[in-house]
Amino acid sequence: MRSLLLVLSLSCFMFVNVSLGDELTPQKKAAIRELLQVTGAMQMEELFGNAFAQQMIQLLQQLKPGIDPLSFDIIKQESAAFIHEELAEKESLYPYLYPIYHKYLTLEETNGLIQFYQTPLGQKAISIIPKMMQEGIQAGKLWGLAIAPKLEKRILNRFKEAGIEL
């Protein structure tokens, strides 16, 4: 009985804390939706469709190596159609994104970002940031390859000092 009272008390306390914070209002949801649309974040159908298809194809190739190659085309087509239905028609991703944007941005900040991304500089940022991120990832990989031998040597020296043999 005591544990039940404790759980109920903690639940009430947690509810009070949550309700005192910034509320995810319909107005804020609308602003988040607009921000996602202005930035093009919701135009990821191809990316999601390809990712789902590739995962399924890899799994299918492992489970049934001699499967008819037509199955891969079917997977790609159905994945693309399904993702389109979920993103564009049902808009089923929004409920997953609202809490994330709500957690990090106030309504005022969301509106400020919308205004920024509607400017020429904001539009430029939208067009170049994905490319910059891709190039940054490649640069990080090259950097990692360049420093990997030094890190390996350092770790092996520590293993040696600790008496660990591989």
CYANA upper distance limits for C-alpha pairs under 8 A (distance plus 0.5 A):
  1 MET  CA      5 LEU  CA      6.87
  2 ARG  CA      6 LEU  CA      6.62
  3 SER  CA      7 VAL  CA      6.63
  4 LEU  CA      8 LEU  CA      6.67
  5 LEU  CA      9 SER  CA      6.50
  6 LEU  CA     10 LEU  CA      6.60
  7 VAL  CA     11 SER  CA      6.53
  8 LEU  CA     12 CYS  CA      6.74
  9 SER  CA     13 PHE  CA      6.72
 10 LEU  CA     14 MET  CA      6.55
 11 SER  CA     15 PHE  CA      6.60
 12 CYS  CA     16 VAL  CA      6.69
 13 PHE  CA     17 ASN  CA      6.86
 14 MET  CA     18 VAL  CA      6.73
 15 PHE  CA     19 SER  CA      6.56
 16 VAL  CA     20 LEU  CA      6.73
 17 ASN  CA     21 GLY  CA      7.33
 19 SER  CA     23 GLU  CA      7.70
 22 ASP  CA    106 THR  CA      8.20
 24 LEU  CA     28 LYS  CA      6.46
 24 LEU  CA     29 LYS  CA      7.19
 24 LEU  CA     99 PRO  CA      8.33
 24 LEU  CA    102 HIS  CA      7.09
 25 THR  CA     29 LYS  CA      6.73
 26 PRO  CA     30 ALA  CA      6.60
 27 GLN  CA     31 ALA  CA      6.81
 28 LYS  CA     32 ILE  CA      6.62
 28 LYS  CA    102 HIS  CA      8.32
 28 LYS  CA    107 LEU  CA      6.12
 29 LYS  CA     33 ARG  CA      6.55
 29 LYS  CA     98 TYR  CA      6.95
 30 ALA  CA     34 GLU  CA      6.64
 31 ALA  CA     35 LEU  CA      6.62
 31 ALA  CA    107 LEU  CA      7.67
 31 ALA  CA    110 THR  CA      6.93
 31 ALA  CA    111 ASN  CA      6.96
 32 ILE  CA     36 LEU  CA      6.67
 32 ILE  CA     98 TYR  CA      7.24
 32 ILE  CA    101 TYR  CA      7.35
 32 ILE  CA    102 HIS  CA      8.41
 32 ILE  CA    110 THR  CA      7.04
 33 ARG  CA     37 GLN  CA      6.75
 33 ARG  CA     94 TYR  CA      7.95
 34 GLU  CA     38 VAL  CA      6.45
 34 GLU  CA    114 ILE  CA      7.72
 35 LEU  CA     39 THR  CA      6.58
 35 LEU  CA    110 THR  CA      7.39
 35 LEU  CA    111 ASN  CA      8.26
 35 LEU  CA    113 LEU  CA      7.61
 35 LEU  CA    114 ILE  CA      5.81
 36 LEU  CA     40 GLY  CA      6.59
 36 LEU  CA     41 ALA  CA      5.56
 36 LEU  CA     42 MET  CA      6.50
 37 GLN  CA     41 ALA  CA      6.77
 37 GLN  CA     42 MET  CA      6.56
 38 VAL  CA    114 ILE  CA      7.27
 38 VAL  CA    117 TYR  CA      7.22
 38 VAL  CA    118 GLN  CA      7.67
 39 THR  CA    117 TYR  CA      7.18
 39 THR  CA    126 ILE  CA      6.60
 40 GLY  CA    126 ILE  CA      8.24
 42 MET  CA     87 LEU  CA      7.97
 44 MET  CA     48 PHE  CA      6.59
 45 GLU  CA     49 GLY  CA      6.32
 45 GLU  CA     80 ALA  CA      7.62
 45 GLU  CA     83 ILE  CA      6.54
 45 GLU  CA     84 HIS  CA      6.43
 45 GLU  CA     87 LEU  CA      7.52
 46 GLU  CA     50 ASN  CA      6.41
 46 GLU  CA     80 ALA  CA      7.27
 47 LEU  CA     51 ALA  CA      6.64
 48 PHE  CA     52 PHE  CA      6.65
 48 PHE  CA     83 ILE  CA      7.45
 49 GLY  CA     53 ALA  CA      6.56
 49 GLY  CA     76 LYS  CA      7.82
 49 GLY  CA     79 SER  CA      5.68
 49 GLY  CA     80 ALA  CA      5.20
 49 GLY  CA     82 PHE  CA      8.45
 49 GLY  CA     83 ILE  CA      6.28
 50 ASN  CA     54 GLN  CA      6.44
 50 ASN  CA     76 LYS  CA      7.48
 50 ASN  CA     79 SER  CA      7.94
 50 ASN  CA     80 ALA  CA      7.78
 51 ALA  CA     55 GLN  CA      6.78
 52 PHE  CA     56 MET  CA      6.79
 52 PHE  CA     79 SER  CA      7.13
 53 ALA  CA     57 ILE  CA      6.48
 53 ALA  CA     75 ILE  CA      6.34
 53 ALA  CA     76 LYS  CA      5.81
 53 ALA  CA     79 SER  CA      6.37
 54 GLN  CA     58 GLN  CA      6.54
 55 GLN  CA     59 LEU  CA      6.74
 56 MET  CA     60 LEU  CA      6.51
 56 MET  CA     75 ILE  CA      7.99
 57 ILE  CA     61 GLN  CA      6.51
 57 ILE  CA     72 PHE  CA      6.76
 57 ILE  CA     75 ILE  CA      7.80
 58 GLN  CA     62 GLN  CA      6.82
 59 LEU  CA     63 LEU  CA      6.69
 60 LEU  CA     64 LYS  CA      6.21
 60 LEU  CA     65 PRO  CA      7.85
 60 LEU  CA     67 ILE  CA      8.50
 61 GLN  CA     65 PRO  CA      5.18
 61 GLN  CA     66 GLY  CA      8.10
 61 GLN  CA     67 ILE  CA      7.77
 67 ILE  CA     71 SER  CA      7.78
 68 ASP  CA     72 PHE  CA      8.44
 69 PRO  CA     73 ASP  CA      7.66
 70 LEU  CA     74 ILE  CA      6.88
 71 SER  CA     75 ILE  CA      6.65
 72 PHE  CA     76 LYS  CA      6.71
 73 ASP  CA     77 GLN  CA      6.60
 74 ILE  CA     78 GLU  CA      6.46
 75 ILE  CA     79 SER  CA      6.34
 76 LYS  CA     80 ALA  CA      6.63
 77 GLN  CA     81 ALA  CA      6.71
 78 GLU  CA     82 PHE  CA      6.38
 79 SER  CA     83 ILE  CA      6.48
 80 ALA  CA     84 HIS  CA      6.62
 81 ALA  CA     85 GLU  CA      6.76
 82 PHE  CA     86 GLU  CA      6.71
 83 ILE  CA     87 LEU  CA      6.45
 84 HIS  CA     88 ALA  CA      5.94
 84 HIS  CA     89 GLU  CA      7.51
 85 GLU  CA     89 GLU  CA      5.40
 85 GLU  CA     90 LYS  CA      6.61
 86 GLU  CA     90 LYS  CA      5.43
 86 GLU  CA     91 GLU  CA      6.27
 86 GLU  CA     92 SER  CA      6.04
 86 GLU  CA     93 LEU  CA      7.95
 87 LEU  CA     91 GLU  CA      5.06
 87 LEU  CA     92 SER  CA      6.43
 87 LEU  CA     93 LEU  CA      6.76
 92 SER  CA     96 TYR  CA      8.39
 93 LEU  CA     97 LEU  CA      6.98
 94 TYR  CA     98 TYR  CA      6.46
 95 PRO  CA     99 PRO  CA      7.90
 96 TYR  CA    100 ILE  CA      7.94
 97 LEU  CA    101 TYR  CA      6.83
 98 TYR  CA    102 HIS  CA      6.36
 99 PRO  CA    103 LYS  CA      6.40
100 ILE  CA    104 TYR  CA      7.14
101 TYR  CA    105 LEU  CA      6.23
102 HIS  CA    106 THR  CA      7.11
105 LEU  CA    109 GLU  CA      6.20
105 LEU  CA    110 THR  CA      6.50
106 THR  CA    110 THR  CA      6.62
107 LEU  CA    111 ASN  CA      6.65
108 GLU  CA    112 GLY  CA      6.58
109 GLU  CA    113 LEU  CA      6.65
110 THR  CA    114 ILE  CA      6.78
111 ASN  CA    115 GLN  CA      6.79
112 GLY  CA    116 PHE  CA      6.67
113 LEU  CA    117 TYR  CA      6.50
114 ILE  CA    118 GLN  CA      6.81
115 GLN  CA    119 THR  CA      7.32
116 PHE  CA    121 LEU  CA      8.09
116 PHE  CA    122 GLY  CA      5.81
117 TYR  CA    121 LEU  CA      7.80
117 TYR  CA    122 GLY  CA      4.29
117 TYR  CA    123 GLN  CA      6.08
117 TYR  CA    125 ALA  CA      8.22
117 TYR  CA    126 ILE  CA      7.87
118 GLN  CA    122 GLY  CA      6.40
118 GLN  CA    123 GLN  CA      6.77
119 THR  CA    123 GLN  CA      6.64
120 PRO  CA    124 LYS  CA      6.66
121 LEU  CA    125 ALA  CA      6.65
122 GLY  CA    126 ILE  CA      6.75
123 GLN  CA    127 SER  CA      6.87
124 LYS  CA    128 ILE  CA      6.63
125 ALA  CA    129 ILE  CA      6.04
126 ILE  CA    130 PRO  CA      7.90
127 SER  CA    131 LYS  CA      8.16
128 ILE  CA    132 MET  CA      6.53
129 ILE  CA    133 MET  CA      6.49
130 PRO  CA    134 GLN  CA      6.73
131 LYS  CA    135 GLU  CA      6.67
132 MET  CA    136 GLY  CA      6.39
133 MET  CA    137 ILE  CA      6.57
134 GLN  CA    138 GLN  CA      6.83
135 GLU  CA    139 ALA  CA      6.59
136 GLY  CA    140 GLY  CA      6.55
137 ILE  CA    141 LYS  CA      6.74
138 GLN  CA    142 LEU  CA      6.77
139 ALA  CA    143 TRP  CA      6.55
140 GLY  CA    144 GLY  CA      6.48
141 LYS  CA    145 LEU  CA      6.70
142 LEU  CA    146 ALA  CA      6.68
143 TRP  CA    147 ILE  CA      6.76
144 GLY  CA    148 ALA  CA      6.25
145 LEU  CA    149 PRO  CA      8.20
147 ILE  CA    151 LEU  CA      6.83
148 ALA  CA    152 GLU  CA      6.51
149 PRO  CA    153 LYS  CA      6.60
150 LYS  CA    154 ARG  CA      6.69
151 LEU  CA    155 ILE  CA      6.66
152 GLU  CA    156 LEU  CA      6.57
153 LYS  CA    157 ASN  CA      6.61
154 ARG  CA    158 ARG  CA      6.88
155 ILE  CA    159 PHE  CA      6.69
156 LEU  CA    160 LYS  CA      6.64
157 ASN  CA    161 GLU  CA      6.70
158 ARG  CA    162 ALA  CA      6.59
159 PHE  CA    163 GLY  CA      6.56
159 PHE  CA    164 ILE  CA      5.33
159 PHE  CA    165 GLU  CA      7.39
160 LYS  CA    164 ILE  CA      6.22
160 LYS  CA    165 GLU  CA      7.41
